[in-house]
Amino acid sequence: MTNVKFTIKQARKYKGLTQEEMAKVLGMAKRTYIDYEQYKIPLRIDRAFLFAECVGFSIDDIIFFDPDIHFKCS
């Protein structure tokens, strides 16, 4: 594990994939993938593991959600 964390977008670009290509690999529409990349919705764990495998990073080295947006308690 490294100290550096990559956003979903950074990891995808590092692998040299377009949003459309990554969406296809993950079995979803491009618009849905873009929503994940923009942290509008959190990525499901099964797809997060597949994403990490595709880009060649440990799942621990990828930021899959924005804690300022998700997991807020009222």
Secondary structure per residue as TSV (DSSP state, phi and psi in degrees):
chain	resnum	aa	ss	phi	psi
A	1	M	-	360.0	138.5
A	2	T	-	-101.4	168.5
A	3	N	S	-83.2	-15.6
A	4	V	-	-85.0	134.6
A	5	K	-	-113.4	141.8
A	6	F	E	-112.9	139.7
A	7	T	E	-73.3	166.2
A	8	I	H	-57.6	-43.9
A	9	K	H	-62.3	-46.0
A	10	Q	H	-61.8	-43.2
A	11	A	H	-64.5	-43.3
A	12	R	H	-61.2	-46.9
A	13	K	H	-64.7	-38.0
A	14	Y	H	-58.1	-39.4
A	15	K	H	-75.6	-14.2
A	16	G	T	81.8	26.6
A	17	L	-	-103.4	146.5
A	18	T	-	-82.5	168.1
A	19	Q	H	-61.4	-40.3
A	20	E	H	-64.0	-42.3
A	21	E	H	-64.3	-42.4
A	22	M	H	-67.5	-39.6
A	23	A	H	-59.2	-42.5
A	24	K	H	-63.3	-44.8
A	25	V	H	-59.8	-39.2
A	26	L	H	-85.0	-4.7
A	27	G	T	71.8	44.7
A	28	M	S	-143.6	167.9
A	29	A	-	-70.1	151.6
A	30	K	H	-57.6	-42.4
A	31	R	H	-61.0	-40.0
A	32	T	H	-63.9	-44.7
A	33	Y	H	-60.5	-42.9
A	34	I	H	-59.9	-39.7
A	35	D	H	-61.6	-38.7
A	36	Y	H	-65.1	-45.2
A	37	E	H	-65.0	-30.0
A	38	Q	T	-91.5	6.8
A	39	Y	T	59.3	31.0
A	40	K	S	-75.2	-30.5
A	41	I	S	-139.0	144.8
A	42	P	-	-76.4	142.5
A	43	L	-	-73.2	131.3
A	44	R	-	-60.3	149.6
A	45	I	H	-61.3	-38.8
A	46	D	H	-64.6	-38.9
A	47	R	H	-75.0	-30.3
A	48	A	H	-63.6	-43.0
A	49	F	H	-64.4	-41.5
A	50	L	H	-64.1	-42.5
A	51	F	H	-58.6	-49.3
A	52	A	H	-59.7	-41.4
A	53	E	H	-62.7	-42.3
A	54	C	H	-65.1	-38.3
A	55	V	H	-90.7	-9.4
A	56	G	T	80.6	22.2
A	57	F	-	-112.3	156.9
A	58	S	-	-68.7	144.8
A	59	I	G	-59.3	-26.4
A	60	D	G	-72.1	-15.9
A	61	D	G	-98.7	6.1
A	62	I	E	-119.0	136.1
A	63	I	E	-90.5	111.7
A	64	F	-	-98.7	-7.1
A	65	F	S	-155.5	159.7
A	66	D	-	-97.0	110.2
A	67	P	T	-63.2	-18.4
A	68	D	T	-76.6	-18.8
A	69	I	T	-101.4	-42.6
A	70	H	S	-100.9	158.6
A	71	F	S	65.6	33.4
A	72	K	-	-88.6	133.8
A	73	C	-	-97.6	143.8
A	74	S	-	-100.1	360.0
